[in-house]
């Protein structure tokens, strides 16, 4: 898994196409031809990431929406972001 920090911003790869279907999403990696499925929360996180904020911003938005300990949300955001990057679906963006 790719290491990411809570202050990183992610940028979706220009080699992916995403389609939302009934609250869930399918991502196609055009480079490898591999499809990835995202559940509703994964889709929501992808949308927040694509808006250009930091993972800290994503974490704060999810913390305001879900009744879960802040540390758990942060750990899951970082894990998910790391997996997205490891699969080449996004990358750590240059600082603004």
Backbone as JSON Lines, residues from 0, in Angstrom:
{"i":0,"aa":"X","n":[0.84,-1.18,0.0],"ca":[0.0,0.0,0.0],"c":[0.88,1.24,0.0]}
{"i":1,"aa":"X","n":[0.47,2.27,-0.68],"ca":[1.19,3.53,-0.75],"c":[0.93,4.33,0.52]}
{"i":2,"aa":"X","n":[1.98,4.87,1.09],"ca":[1.84,5.69,2.31],"c":[1.35,7.08,1.93]}
{"i":3,"aa":"X","n":[0.31,7.52,2.59],"ca":[-0.2,8.87,2.4],"c":[-0.33,9.51,3.78]}
{"i":4,"aa":"X","n":[-0.35,10.81,3.78],"ca":[-0.47,11.56,5.03],"c":[-1.82,12.28,5.05]}
{"i":5,"aa":"X","n":[-2.28,12.58,6.23],"ca":[-3.59,13.24,6.39],"c":[-3.59,14.63,5.73]}
{"i":6,"aa":"X","n":[-2.43,15.23,5.54],"ca":[-2.37,16.55,4.91],"c":[-2.19,16.5,3.4]}
{"i":7,"aa":"X","n":[-2.06,15.29,2.84],"ca":[-1.95,15.14,1.39],"c":[-3.27,15.43,0.69]}
{"i":8,"aa":"X","n":[-3.14,15.93,-0.52],"ca":[-4.27,16.03,-1.44],"c":[-4.05,14.97,-2.49]}
{"i":9,"aa":"X","n":[-5.12,14.34,-2.93],"ca":[-5.02,13.34,-3.98],"c":[-5.63,13.88,-5.26]}
{"i":10,"aa":"X","n":[-5.09,13.44,-6.37],"ca":[-5.63,13.8,-7.68],"c":[-5.95,12.5,-8.41]}
{"i":11,"aa":"X","n":[-7.19,12.35,-8.87],"ca":[-7.53,11.15,-9.64],"c":[-6.65,11.06,-10.89]}
{"i":12,"aa":"X","n":[-6.27,9.86,-11.25],"ca":[-5.48,9.63,-12.45],"c":[-6.28,10.02,-13.68]}
{"i":13,"aa":"X","n":[-5.58,10.51,-14.7],"ca":[-6.27,10.82,-15.95],"c":[-6.53,9.54,-16.75]}
{"i":14,"aa":"X","n":[-6.1,8.41,-16.21],"ca":[-6.31,7.11,-16.86],"c":[-7.48,6.33,-16.27]}
{"i":15,"aa":"X","n":[-8.35,7.01,-15.51],"ca":[-9.5,6.32,-14.94],"c":[-10.8,6.98,-15.39]}
{"i":16,"aa":"X","n":[-11.81,6.15,-15.5],"ca":[-13.16,6.61,-15.79],"c":[-14.03,6.07,-14.67]}
{"i":17,"aa":"X","n":[-14.86,6.91,-14.11],"ca":[-15.72,6.49,-13.02],"c":[-17.17,6.75,-13.39]}
{"i":18,"aa":"X","n":[-18.03,5.8,-13.05],"ca":[-19.46,5.94,-13.27],"c":[-20.18,5.56,-11.99]}
{"i":19,"aa":"X","n":[-21.09,6.43,-11.58],"ca":[-21.88,6.16,-10.38],"c":[-23.18,5.48,-10.8]}
{"i":20,"aa":"X","n":[-23.52,4.45,-10.06],"ca":[-24.74,3.68,-10.32],"c":[-25.46,3.44,-9.0]}
{"i":21,"aa":"X","n":[-26.57,4.11,-8.79],"ca":[-27.38,3.91,-7.59],"c":[-26.57,4.07,-6.3]}
{"i":22,"aa":"X","n":[-25.75,5.11,-6.22],"ca":[-25.0,5.4,-5.01],"c":[-23.69,4.66,-4.88]}
{"i":23,"aa":"X","n":[-23.41,3.73,-5.76],"ca":[-22.13,3.03,-5.78],"c":[-21.43,3.39,-7.08]}
{"i":24,"aa":"X","n":[-20.16,3.04,-7.19],"ca":[-19.41,3.43,-8.39],"c":[-18.58,2.29,-8.92]}
{"i":25,"aa":"X","n":[-18.3,2.4,-10.2],"ca":[-17.38,1.5,-10.88],"c":[-16.3,2.39,-11.47]}
{"i":26,"aa":"X","n":[-15.04,2.01,-11.21],"ca":[-13.9,2.74,-11.76],"c":[-13.22,1.82,-12.75]}
{"i":27,"aa":"X","n":[-12.96,2.31,-13.94],"ca":[-12.21,1.57,-14.94],"c":[-10.84,2.21,-15.07]}
{"i":28,"aa":"X","n":[-9.81,1.42,-14.85],"ca":[-8.44,1.86,-15.08],"c":[-8.14,1.59,-16.55]}
{"i":29,"aa":"X","n":[-8.11,2.63,-17.37],"ca":[-7.92,2.48,-18.81],"c":[-6.55,1.89,-19.15]}
{"i":30,"aa":"X","n":[-5.57,2.13,-18.3],"ca":[-4.22,1.63,-18.55],"c":[-4.16,0.11,-18.42]}
{"i":31,"aa":"X","n":[-4.78,-0.43,-17.36],"ca":[-4.7,-1.88,-17.12],"c":[-5.94,-2.63,-17.59]}
{"i":32,"aa":"X","n":[-7.05,-1.9,-17.79],"ca":[-8.29,-2.55,-18.16],"c":[-9.02,-3.19,-16.99]}
{"i":33,"aa":"X","n":[-8.57,-2.9,-15.77],"ca":[-9.15,-3.48,-14.56],"c":[-10.27,-2.56,-14.03]}
{"i":34,"aa":"X","n":[-11.36,-3.2,-13.61],"ca":[-12.48,-2.49,-12.99],"c":[-12.37,-2.59,-11.48]}
{"i":35,"aa":"X","n":[-12.79,-1.54,-10.79],"ca":[-12.85,-1.52,-9.33],"c":[-14.24,-1.08,-8.93]}
{"i":36,"aa":"X","n":[-14.81,-1.68,-7.91],"ca":[-16.12,-1.29,-7.41],"c":[-15.98,-0.55,-6.1]}
{"i":37,"aa":"X","n":[-16.75,0.52,-5.94],"ca":[-16.79,1.26,-4.69],"c":[-18.2,1.21,-4.13]}
{"i":38,"aa":"X","n":[-18.3,0.92,-2.83],"ca":[-19.61,0.97,-2.19],"c":[-20.0,2.43,-1.98]}
{"i":39,"aa":"X","n":[-21.1,2.66,-1.31],"ca":[-21.59,4.02,-1.12],"c":[-20.62,4.93,-0.4]}
{"i":40,"aa":"X","n":[-19.99,4.44,0.66],"ca":[-19.03,5.27,1.41],"c":[-17.78,5.5,0.57]}
{"i":41,"aa":"X","n":[-17.3,4.47,-0.11],"ca":[-16.14,4.64,-0.99],"c":[-16.41,5.66,-2.08]}
{"i":42,"aa":"X","n":[-17.61,5.61,-2.63],"ca":[-18.01,6.59,-3.64],"c":[-18.01,8.0,-3.06]}
{"i":43,"aa":"X","n":[-18.52,8.13,-1.85],"ca":[-18.57,9.44,-1.19],"c":[-17.14,9.96,-0.94]}
{"i":44,"aa":"X","n":[-16.25,9.09,-0.48],"ca":[-14.87,9.49,-0.24],"c":[-14.22,9.9,-1.57]}
{"i":45,"aa":"X","n":[-14.43,9.12,-2.64],"ca":[-13.87,9.47,-3.95],"c":[-14.34,10.86,-4.38]}
{"i":46,"aa":"X","n":[-15.63,11.14,-4.18],"ca":[-16.18,12.45,-4.55],"c":[-15.51,13.56,-3.75]}
{"i":47,"aa":"X","n":[-15.32,13.35,-2.46],"ca":[-14.66,14.36,-1.62],"c":[-13.21,14.55,-2.06]}
{"i":48,"aa":"X","n":[-12.51,13.48,-2.35],"ca":[-11.12,13.55,-2.82],"c":[-11.05,14.34,-4.13]}
{"i":49,"aa":"X","n":[-11.96,14.04,-5.04],"ca":[-11.96,14.69,-6.36],"c":[-12.25,16.19,-6.27]}
{"i":50,"aa":"X","n":[-12.82,16.65,-5.15],"ca":[-13.08,18.08,-4.98],"c":[-11.81,18.87,-4.68]}
{"i":51,"aa":"X","n":[-10.7,18.15,-4.41],"ca":[-9.41,18.82,-4.29],"c":[-8.95,19.19,-2.9]}
{"i":52,"aa":"X","n":[-9.73,18.86,-1.89],"ca":[-9.28,19.15,-0.53],"c":[-8.27,18.12,-0.06]}
{"i":53,"aa":"X","n":[-7.71,18.36,1.09],"ca":[-6.76,17.41,1.66],"c":[-7.52,16.23,2.28]}
{"i":54,"aa":"X","n":[-6.78,15.2,2.59],"ca":[-7.4,14.07,3.28],"c":[-7.89,14.51,4.66]}
{"i":55,"aa":"X","n":[-7.29,15.53,5.23],"ca":[-7.8,16.1,6.49],"c":[-9.2,16.67,6.27]}
{"i":56,"aa":"X","n":[-9.42,17.32,5.13],"ca":[-10.75,17.85,4.81],"c":[-11.76,16.72,4.62]}
{"i":57,"aa":"X","n":[-11.33,15.65,3.94],"ca":[-12.19,14.47,3.76],"c":[-12.54,13.88,5.11]}
{"i":58,"aa":"X","n":[-11.54,13.75,5.97],"ca":[-11.73,13.21,7.31],"c":[-12.73,14.05,8.1]}
{"i":59,"aa":"X","n":[-12.59,15.36,8.03],"ca":[-13.49,16.26,8.77],"c":[-14.92,16.14,8.26]}
{"i":60,"aa":"X","n":[-15.08,16.05,6.94],"ca":[-16.42,15.92,6.37],"c":[-17.08,14.61,6.82]}
{"i":61,"aa":"X","n":[-16.31,13.52,6.79],"ca":[-16.87,12.24,7.22],"c":[-17.16,12.23,8.72]}
{"i":62,"aa":"X","n":[-16.29,12.88,9.5],"ca":[-16.51,12.97,10.94],"c":[-17.79,13.71,11.28]}
{"i":63,"aa":"X","n":[-18.15,14.7,10.46],"ca":[-19.38,15.45,10.68],"c":[-20.62,14.65,10.28]}
{"i":64,"aa":"X","n":[-20.44,13.64,9.42],"ca":[-21.56,12.86,8.91],"c":[-21.8,11.55,9.65]}
{"i":65,"aa":"X","n":[-20.73,10.96,10.18],"ca":[-20.85,9.63,10.77],"c":[-20.5,9.64,12.24]}
{"i":66,"aa":"X","n":[-21.21,8.83,12.99],"ca":[-20.98,8.71,14.43],"c":[-19.96,7.59,14.67]}
{"i":67,"aa":"X","n":[-18.7,7.96,14.53],"ca":[-17.61,7.01,14.75],"c":[-16.45,7.79,15.36]}
{"i":68,"aa":"X","n":[-15.6,7.12,16.11],"ca":[-14.45,7.82,16.7],"c":[-13.56,8.43,15.61]}
{"i":69,"aa":"X","n":[-13.06,9.63,15.87],"ca":[-12.25,10.36,14.89],"c":[-11.04,9.55,14.44]}
{"i":70,"aa":"X","n":[-10.41,8.84,15.35],"ca":[-9.24,8.04,15.0],"c":[-9.56,6.91,14.04]}
{"i":71,"aa":"X","n":[-10.73,6.32,14.2],"ca":[-11.16,5.24,13.31],"c":[-11.4,5.79,11.91]}
{"i":72,"aa":"X","n":[-12.08,6.92,11.83],"ca":[-12.34,7.52,10.52],"c":[-11.03,7.88,9.83]}
{"i":73,"aa":"X","n":[-10.12,8.51,10.56],"ca":[-8.85,8.9,9.96],"c":[-8.07,7.68,9.47]}
{"i":74,"aa":"X","n":[-8.02,6.65,10.27],"ca":[-7.31,5.43,9.89],"c":[-7.89,4.83,8.61]}
{"i":75,"aa":"X","n":[-9.22,4.81,8.51],"ca":[-9.88,4.25,7.33],"c":[-9.7,5.13,6.1]}
{"i":76,"aa":"X","n":[-9.73,6.44,6.27],"ca":[-9.5,7.37,5.16],"c":[-8.08,7.16,4.61]}
{"i":77,"aa":"X","n":[-7.1,7.08,5.5],"ca":[-5.72,6.89,5.06],"c":[-5.52,5.53,4.41]}
{"i":78,"aa":"X","n":[-6.15,4.48,4.94],"ca":[-6.04,3.14,4.35],"c":[-6.64,3.13,2.94]}
{"i":79,"aa":"X","n":[-7.85,3.69,2.82],"ca":[-8.53,3.72,1.53],"c":[-7.74,4.55,0.52]}
{"i":80,"aa":"X","n":[-7.26,5.72,0.93],"ca":[-6.48,6.59,0.05],"c":[-5.21,5.88,-0.4]}
{"i":81,"aa":"X","n":[-4.56,5.17,0.51],"ca":[-3.36,4.42,0.17],"c":[-3.64,3.34,-0.85]}
{"i":82,"aa":"X","n":[-4.77,2.66,-0.7],"ca":[-5.15,1.62,-1.67],"c":[-5.45,2.22,-3.04]}
{"i":83,"aa":"X","n":[-6.14,3.36,-3.07],"ca":[-6.42,4.02,-4.35],"c":[-5.11,4.35,-5.06]}
{"i":84,"aa":"X","n":[-4.15,4.89,-4.31],"ca":[-2.86,5.25,-4.91],"c":[-2.08,4.01,-5.32]}
{"i":85,"aa":"X","n":[-2.11,2.98,-4.51],"ca":[-1.36,1.75,-4.82],"c":[-1.86,1.11,-6.12]}
{"i":86,"aa":"X","n":[-3.15,1.27,-6.4],"ca":[-3.72,0.7,-7.62],"c":[-3.6,1.67,-8.81]}
{"i":87,"aa":"X","n":[-3.02,2.85,-8.58],"ca":[-2.82,3.8,-9.67],"c":[-4.06,4.59,-10.04]}
{"i":88,"aa":"X","n":[-5.08,4.56,-9.17],"ca":[-6.33,5.26,-9.48],"c":[-6.23,6.75,-9.15]}
{"i":89,"aa":"X","n":[-5.28,7.09,-8.29],"ca":[-5.02,8.49,-7.98],"c":[-3.56,8.59,-7.54]}
{"i":90,"aa":"X","n":[-3.13,9.8,-7.31],"ca":[-1.76,10.06,-6.86],"c":[-1.77,11.21,-5.9]}
{"i":91,"aa":"X","n":[-0.72,11.31,-5.12],"ca":[-0.58,12.47,-4.23],"c":[-0.3,13.68,-5.11]}
{"i":92,"aa":"X","n":[-1.11,14.71,-4.95],"ca":[-1.01,15.92,-5.77],"c":[0.08,16.85,-5.23]}
{"i":93,"aa":"X","n":[0.57,17.68,-6.1],"ca":[1.54,18.69,-5.69],"c":[0.87,19.65,-4.72]}
{"i":94,"aa":"X","n":[1.61,20.16,-3.73],"ca":[1.02,21.14,-2.82],"c":[0.57,22.38,-3.59]}
{"i":95,"aa":"X","n":[-0.49,22.99,-3.08],"ca":[-1.01,24.2,-3.74],"c":[-0.16,25.39,-3.43]}
